[in-house]
Amino acid sequence: MTVRFPLLSALFLLAVPAHAQEFHVQPYLQDMPPTSAVIMWETSHGSESIVEWGPTEAIGQRSSGEAGLSAGSARIHTVEISGLE
């Protein structure tokens, strides 16, 4: 499952969950200091946490994070991207 998640008008994000995970909670901004952003989402299972992002739809950057347990086998994914302008 692939979901596009716009952050700013000039920044596009792509959350890439693996192995046909189902979203329990769609990707959202948890925190956004001046030059970084924390993206979180919750899936049915899995531990891969990757956000592909960039200043255009061509993407170009990739950040990975971690997944912690939620209820049952659900996972809460957290990825911080940095170097934003």
N, C-alpha and C positions, 0 to 999 in steps of 0.2 A: 504494500500500500504506500503510495506516495502522496504527500500533501504539500502544496505551496502555501507559504505563510508570509505575507508581506510585512516587513518591519518598518521601513520608511519608504518614501516614494522612490528613492534611488537604491534601495537594498532589498533583495529578494532572498528568502530562506526556503530551503527544501528539507523537510524532515524525512528521513529514510529509515523507517522501521523494517526489520528483516522478517522473513518467514511468515508472511500473511498475518501479521499481528492485527488485532482490532483495536482501534482507539477507544478507550474509556473516556478520556479527556483529550480534546484536540490541542495541538501546540499553542502555547500562550507565552507572553512576556512575563517573567517573574520579577525581574529587576533590570534597570537600564541606567547605569552610570553613564557619564559623558562619552566614553570611548569603548564601551562593551555592552553586552546584553546577555541575560540568562534566560534561556528558553526551556520550558518544562512541558511534559505531556505524560499521559498515563496510557499504557497498553495492557492487553490481556495477558501477555507473557513476553519473555525475551529479555536479553540484557544489552543488546547493541544500541548505543545512543549516539547518533551522528546527525549533524546539521550541515548541509551544504549551502553556502551563501555567497553573495557577491554583489557588486554595485549594479549589475545588469542581470537580465534573465539568463545570460551565459554562465552564471554562478562563478566558479573558479576557486572558491575557498572551501575548506572542509574542517570542521571542528568536531571532536568527539568528547563524550562525557561519561556519566555513570548512570546505572539504573539500580534503584533500591526497591525492596519489597513493599508492596502495599497490601491490600486485603487479598487473601488467598494467594493465587499465583500472579496476580497483577503486579506490574512494575511501574514505578514513577521514574521517568527519565529526566536528567538534568544536563544541559550542555551550556557552557559559557563561550561566547564568541567575543574576541577582542580585536583591537586595531581598527575600530570603526571611526569614521570621520564625520 
